[in-house]
Amino acid sequence: MYPLKDITKPSKQEQKTAMESYNALEAMLESLNTEITEIEIEETKEKIKIPLNALKLLAKILKETSRGNPVSIVPIAAEITTQGAAELLNCSRPHIVKLLDNGGISFTKIGRHRRIKIEDIMKYKKEVKEKQKALLIKMMKEDQELGLYDS
C-alpha cells in the first residue's frame, strides 16, 4: 500500500483521458456476458484475460480519476498502523489510540503495535458520517420549528 501522502491528484490530461476511457469501457461492459474477458494492449498486441469484476473496478477508477479524485486501492483484509488509520480518518494518531482503547474500533495487537483492519476503519468512518448527518437533520428541523428559516 502506498502512503497516502504519495497519492497525487490526477492532472487535467489524465482526467480527460480517464473520461474518454471510462465512456468507452462503460459502453463495452454492458455488452459483456462472461465472467472472464480478454483485452488487448495496443502497443504490444499482447492479449490479457481479466475477470469481469476487475474490469468493473477499472471503470470505477477511471470515473473517479476523470473527476479529479486521487485513487488508491487497498485490499479489504489489509491491516494498517495507527498512523495509517489517522491519515485515513484525517485525525491525530493519539485520537485513534483513544478510539481503539475505548473500543470504538476493533484492532489486534502484535507485540506493542496495534493493527487495524481497513474494513473496520471504513465501517467506523461510515458510522460517524451517519451520526453527523442525523444530527444535522435534527438541528435543521429544530431551526425550522423555531422559524429561523423564515424570511
C-alpha positions in Angstrom: 0.0 0.0 0.0 1.3 3.4 -0.9 1.5 6.0 1.9 -1.5 8.4 1.5 0.9 11.4 1.1 2.3 9.8 -2.1 -1.1 9.7 -3.8 -1.5 12.7 -6.0 -4.4 14.4 -7.8 -4.7 13.5 -11.5 -3.5 16.1 -14.0 -6.0 17.7 -16.4 -4.7 15.4 -19.2 -5.1 12.3 -17.0 -8.7 13.4 -16.2 -9.5 13.9 -19.9 -8.0 10.5 -20.9 -9.7 8.8 -18.0 -13.1 10.2 -19.0 -12.7 9.1 -22.6 -11.6 5.6 -21.4 -14.4 5.4 -18.9 -17.0 6.2 -21.5 -15.7 3.5 -23.9 -15.2 0.9 -21.1 -18.7 1.5 -19.6 -20.3 1.1 -23.0 -18.3 -2.1 -23.6 -19.1 -3.6 -20.1 -22.9 -3.5 -20.9 -22.4 -5.9 -23.8 -20.2 -8.4 -21.9 -21.8 -11.5 -20.5 -18.9 -13.7 -19.5 -17.0 -13.7 -16.1 -13.6 -13.6 -17.8 -12.9 -11.3 -20.7 -9.8 -10.8 -22.9 -8.3 -7.4 -23.7 -5.5 -6.4 -26.0 -2.7 -4.0 -25.2 -2.5 -1.9 -28.4 1.2 -1.1 -28.2 2.4 -4.7 -27.7 -0.5 -6.6 -29.2 -0.5 -8.8 -26.1 -3.8 -10.2 -25.0 -4.6 -10.5 -21.3 -7.5 -12.3 -19.6 -9.2 -10.2 -16.9 -12.1 -11.1 -14.6 -15.2 -9.0 -15.3 -15.2 -7.7 -11.7 -11.7 -6.3 -12.3 -12.8 -4.5 -15.4 -15.7 -3.1 -13.5 -13.3 -1.9 -10.8 -11.1 -0.3 -13.5 -14.2 1.5 -14.8 -14.8 3.0 -11.2 -11.1 4.0 -11.0 -11.4 5.8 -14.4 -14.6 7.5 -13.3 -13.1 8.9 -10.1 -9.9 9.8 -12.0 -11.9 11.7 -14.6 -13.5 13.7 -11.7 -10.0 14.7 -10.5 -10.1 12.4 -7.4 -7.0 10.6 -6.4 -7.5 6.9 -6.2 -5.8 4.2 -4.1 -6.7 0.5 -3.9 -6.4 -1.2 -0.6 -7.3 -4.9 -0.1 -10.2 -5.2 2.3 -8.4 -7.6 4.6 -5.4 -5.3 4.8 -4.3 -4.1 8.2 -2.7 -0.7 8.9 -0.9 1.1 11.7 -2.5 3.6 14.0 -0.7 6.3 11.9 -2.2 5.0 8.7 -5.6 4.9 10.3 -5.1 8.5 11.5 -4.2 9.6 7.9 -7.3 7.8 6.6 -9.6 9.4 9.1 -7.8 12.8 8.9 -7.2 12.9 12.7 -4.3 12.5 15.1 -2.7 9.2 16.0 -3.4 9.8 19.7 -7.1 10.2 18.9 -7.0 6.8 17.1 -5.3 5.2 20.0 -8.0 6.5 22.4 -10.7 5.2 20.0 -9.0 1.8 20.0 -8.6 1.7 23.8 -12.2 2.7 24.3 -13.5 0.0 22.0 -14.6 2.4 19.3 -12.7 0.4 16.6 -11.6 -3.2 16.9 -7.9 -4.0 16.4 -5.2 -6.6 17.0 -2.0 -6.1 18.9 1.3 -7.6 17.6 3.8 -7.1 20.4 3.4 -3.4 21.4 2.0 -2.4 17.9 -1.7 -2.1 17.1 -3.0 -3.2 13.7 -6.4 -2.2 12.4 -8.3 -3.7 9.5 -9.2 -1.3 6.8 -12.7 -2.5 6.8 -13.1 -1.6 10.5 -11.7 1.9 9.8 -14.1 2.4 6.9 -17.0 1.0 9.0 -16.2 3.5 11.8 -15.9 6.3 9.3 -19.3 5.4 7.8 -21.0 5.3 11.2 -19.5 8.7 12.1 -20.8 10.2 8.9 -24.3 8.8 9.5 -24.4 10.2 13.0 -23.2 13.6 11.8 -25.9 13.5 9.1 -28.6 12.6 11.6 -27.5 15.4 14.0 -27.5 18.0 11.1 -31.0 16.9 10.1 -32.2 17.2 13.7 -30.6 20.7 14.0 -32.3 21.8 10.8 -35.7 20.6 11.9 -35.3 22.4 15.2 -34.3 25.6 13.5 -37.2 25.3 11.1 -39.6 24.8 14.0 -38.2 27.9 15.6 -38.8 29.8 12.4 -35.2 30.5 11.7 -35.6 29.8 8.0 -38.5 32.2 7.5 -37.7 35.4 5.7 
